[in-house]
Amino acid sequence: MRNRIADDLDSGRVQSRDLASLSKRLMDIAREIDAIDKAEDTDNPVARALDVDDEMLDEG
């Protein structure tokens, strides 16, 4: 589904009125896929590191 929506957006076949809803749906699907991937990779240290929230750097 993600690839189909992305292909439609890239091809220009999407009418202007549908662009916002399809773009939002594409972002939602990507977020869902990311959550599934993170849940499956709990033993992977790289996946655990990617799941850590960013911290603000001290400028001083």
N, CA, C and O atoms as a DFTB+ gen file, in Angstrom:
240 C
 N C O
     1  1       0.828      -1.175       0.000
     2  2       0.000       0.000       0.000
     3  2       0.883       1.253       0.000
     4  3       0.606       2.219      -0.710
     5  1       1.965       1.220       0.820
     6  2       2.876       2.368       0.869
     7  2       3.466       2.643      -0.506
     8  3       3.488       3.789      -0.955
     9  1       3.939       1.612      -1.171
    10  2       4.556       1.790      -2.492
    11  2       3.543       2.266      -3.521
    12  3       3.877       3.078      -4.383
    13  1       2.333       1.783      -3.447
    14  2       1.288       2.183      -4.404
    15  2       0.979       3.669      -4.260
    16  3       0.904       4.392      -5.253
    17  1       0.799       4.121      -3.022
    18  2       0.505       5.538      -2.796
    19  2       1.688       6.396      -3.219
    20  3       1.509       7.439      -3.848
    21  1       2.898       5.959      -2.874
    22  2       4.093       6.719      -3.257
    23  2       4.223       6.800      -4.774
    24  3       4.552       7.857      -5.312
    25  1       3.971       5.698      -5.463
    26  2       4.035       5.703      -6.932
    27  2       3.007       6.663      -7.518
    28  3       3.309       7.405      -8.453
    29  1       1.792       6.650      -6.973
    30  2       0.752       7.560      -7.470
    31  2       1.141       9.018      -7.252
    32  3       0.934       9.861      -8.125
    33  1       1.704       9.308      -6.085
    34  2       2.119      10.684      -5.814
    35  2       3.255      11.105      -6.741
    36  3       3.260      12.227      -7.249
    37  1       4.213      10.212      -6.962
    38  2       5.355      10.529      -7.821
    39  2       4.958      10.689      -9.288
    40  3       5.562      11.477     -10.015
    41  1       3.952       9.946      -9.716
    42  2       3.582       9.946     -11.136
    43  2       2.817      11.201     -11.550
    44  3       2.770      11.539     -12.733
    45  1       2.224      11.886     -10.588
    46  2       1.424      13.057     -10.932
    47  2       0.003      12.710     -11.307
    48  3      -0.743      13.584     -11.749
    49  1      -0.397      11.452     -11.144
    50  2      -1.757      11.029     -11.483
    51  2      -2.773      11.433     -10.425
    52  3      -3.976      11.265     -10.624
    53  1      -2.302      11.961      -9.311
    54  2      -3.185      12.310      -8.198
    55  2      -3.746      13.702      -8.431
    56  3      -3.008      14.639      -8.734
    57  1      -5.057      13.826      -8.287
    58  2      -5.676      15.131      -8.429
    59  2      -5.361      15.980      -7.198
    60  3      -5.140      15.452      -6.109
    61  1      -5.344      17.268      -7.379
    62  2      -4.977      18.199      -6.313
    63  2      -5.810      18.000      -5.056
    64  3      -5.286      18.094      -3.946
    65  1      -7.081      17.730      -5.212
    66  2      -7.966      17.590      -4.052
    67  2      -7.622      16.361      -3.213
    68  3      -7.971      16.312      -2.033
    69  1      -6.944      15.363      -3.796
    70  2      -6.608      14.129      -3.095
    71  2      -5.186      14.117      -2.536
    72  3      -4.819      13.213      -1.786
    73  1      -4.400      15.104      -2.895
    74  2      -2.983      15.100      -2.543
    75  2      -2.760      15.124      -1.031
    76  3      -1.944      14.351      -0.528
    77  1      -3.441      15.966      -0.312
    78  2      -3.234      16.080       1.134
    79  2      -3.608      14.797       1.860
    80  3      -2.857      14.335       2.719
    81  1      -4.751      14.216       1.533
    82  2      -5.172      13.010       2.237
    83  2      -4.264      11.831       1.925
    84  3      -3.976      11.026       2.811
    85  1      -3.806      11.714       0.678
    86  2      -2.896      10.621       0.331
    87  2      -1.526      10.817       0.979
    88  3      -0.897       9.851       1.412
    89  1      -1.072      12.048       1.044
    90  2       0.207      12.325       1.703
    91  2       0.138      11.973       3.182
    92  3       1.069      11.378       3.724
    93  1      -0.958      12.335       3.836
    94  2      -1.125      12.011       5.246
    95  2      -1.200      10.504       5.441
    96  3      -0.598       9.968       6.371
    97  1      -1.927       9.826       4.580
    98  2      -2.032       8.372       4.696
    99  2      -0.669       7.717       4.506
   100  3      -0.346       6.754       5.202
   101  1       0.127       8.223       3.581
   102  2       1.467       7.692       3.354
   103  2       2.319       7.846       4.610
   104  3       3.042       6.921       4.981
   105  1       2.243       8.998       5.267
   106  2       2.997       9.201       6.505
   107  2       2.508       8.273       7.612
   108  3       3.313       7.748       8.383
   109  1       1.194       8.068       7.695
   110  2       0.642       7.160       8.705
   111  2       1.123       5.734       8.485
   112  3       1.492       5.048       9.438
   113  1       1.120       5.288       7.243
   114  2       1.572       3.936       6.919
   115  2       3.045       3.779       7.253
   116  3       3.446       2.762       7.820
   117  1       3.856       4.772       6.911
   118  2       5.291       4.707       7.209
   119  2       5.517       4.628       8.717
   120  3       6.394       3.892       9.172
   121  1       4.738       5.375       9.494
   122  2       4.852       5.347      10.956
   123  2       4.465       3.969      11.498
   124  3       5.117       3.454      12.406
   125  1       3.412       3.374      10.945
   126  2       2.984       2.040      11.375
   127  2       4.032       0.986      11.049
   128  3       4.309       0.108      11.866
   129  1       4.613       1.072       9.863
   130  2       5.656       0.119       9.463
   131  2       6.867       0.266      10.377
   132  3       7.461      -0.730      10.789
   133  1       7.231       1.497      10.691
   134  2       8.364       1.746      11.580
   135  2       8.119       1.141      12.963
   136  3       9.022       0.546      13.551
   137  1       6.908       1.294      13.476
   138  2       6.574       0.729      14.790
   139  2       6.641      -0.793      14.765
   140  3       7.114      -1.404      15.724
   141  1       6.178      -1.410      13.694
   142  2       6.243      -2.866      13.561
   143  2       7.687      -3.326      13.508
   144  3       8.063      -4.295      14.169
   145  1       8.504      -2.623      12.714
   146  2       9.921      -2.989      12.605
   147  2      10.628      -2.875      13.951
   148  3      11.433      -3.737      14.304
   149  1      10.335      -1.818      14.703
   150  2      10.968      -1.637      16.010
   151  2      10.529      -2.724      16.980
   152  3      11.334      -3.196      17.783
   153  1       9.276      -3.124      16.919
   154  2       8.778      -4.156      17.826
   155  2       9.426      -5.504      17.540
   156  3       9.647      -6.294      18.457
   157  1       9.726      -5.769      16.290
   158  2      10.330      -7.047      15.910
   159  2      11.817      -7.097      16.215
   160  3      12.371      -8.186      16.364
   161  1      12.478      -5.954      16.312
   162  2      13.925      -5.895      16.493
   163  2      14.331      -5.518      17.917
   164  3      15.256      -4.727      18.101
   165  1      13.665      -6.065      18.913
   166  2      13.976      -5.679      20.291
   167  2      15.344      -6.187      20.727
   168  3      15.924      -5.627      21.658
   169  1      15.884      -7.229      20.089
   170  2      17.204      -7.740      20.447
   171  2      18.325      -7.059      19.676
   172  3      19.498      -7.330      19.929
   173  1      17.987      -6.192      18.752
   174  2      18.962      -5.520      17.911
   175  2      19.384      -4.207      18.588
   176  3      18.544      -3.328      18.775
   177  1      20.660      -4.052      18.960
   178  2      21.082      -2.821      19.647
   179  2      20.930      -1.567      18.792
   180  3      20.700      -0.484      19.331
   181  1      21.053      -1.689      17.489
   182  2      20.881      -0.522      16.615
   183  2      19.432      -0.070      16.646
   184  3      19.159       1.128      16.718
   185  1      18.501      -1.011      16.592
   186  2      17.080      -0.663      16.642
   187  2      16.736      -0.011      17.976
   188  3      15.952       0.937      18.018
   189  1      17.316      -0.510      19.064
   190  2      17.073       0.096      20.375
   191  2      17.631       1.516      20.417
   192  3      17.001       2.406      20.990
   193  1      18.793       1.741      19.824
   194  2      19.398       3.078      19.809
   195  2      18.551       4.052      19.006
   196  3      18.435       5.221      19.374
   197  1      17.960       3.587      17.917
   198  2      17.127       4.457      17.094
   199  2      15.831       4.836      17.797
   200  3      15.184       5.815      17.425
   201  1      15.453       4.070      18.804
   202  2      14.197       4.305      19.507
   203  2      14.365       5.287      20.674
   204  3      13.397       5.576      21.378
   205  1      15.581       5.799      20.886
   206  2      15.838       6.740      21.976
   207  2      15.495       8.151      21.516
   208  3      15.840       8.557      20.406
   209  1      14.811       8.893      22.386
   210  2      14.460      10.279      22.055
   211  2      15.710      11.141      21.977
   212  3      16.671      10.926      22.715
   213  1      15.692      12.105      21.090
   214  2      16.809      13.038      20.957
   215  2      16.875      13.945      22.174
   216  3      15.852      14.259      22.783
   217  1      18.089      14.364      22.526
   218  2      18.285      15.289      23.617
   219  2      18.797      16.612      23.068
   220  3      19.499      16.644      22.058
   221  1      18.442      17.699      23.737
   222  2      18.917      19.018      23.340
   223  2      20.394      19.149      23.724
   224  3      20.799      18.739      24.812
   225  1      21.175      19.713      22.838
   226  2      22.593      19.947      23.113
   227  2      22.765      21.248      23.879
   228  3      22.052      22.221      23.633
   229  1      23.696      21.261      24.791
   230  2      24.015      22.465      25.541
   231  2      24.932      23.334      24.685
   232  3      26.033      22.914      24.332
   233  1      24.489      24.528      24.354
   234  2      25.252      25.411      23.478
   235  2      26.418      26.075      24.187
   236  3      27.261      26.677      23.523
   237  1      26.499      25.991      25.480
   238  2      27.531      26.725      26.215
   239  2      28.581      25.883      26.724
   240  3      29.512      26.374      27.362
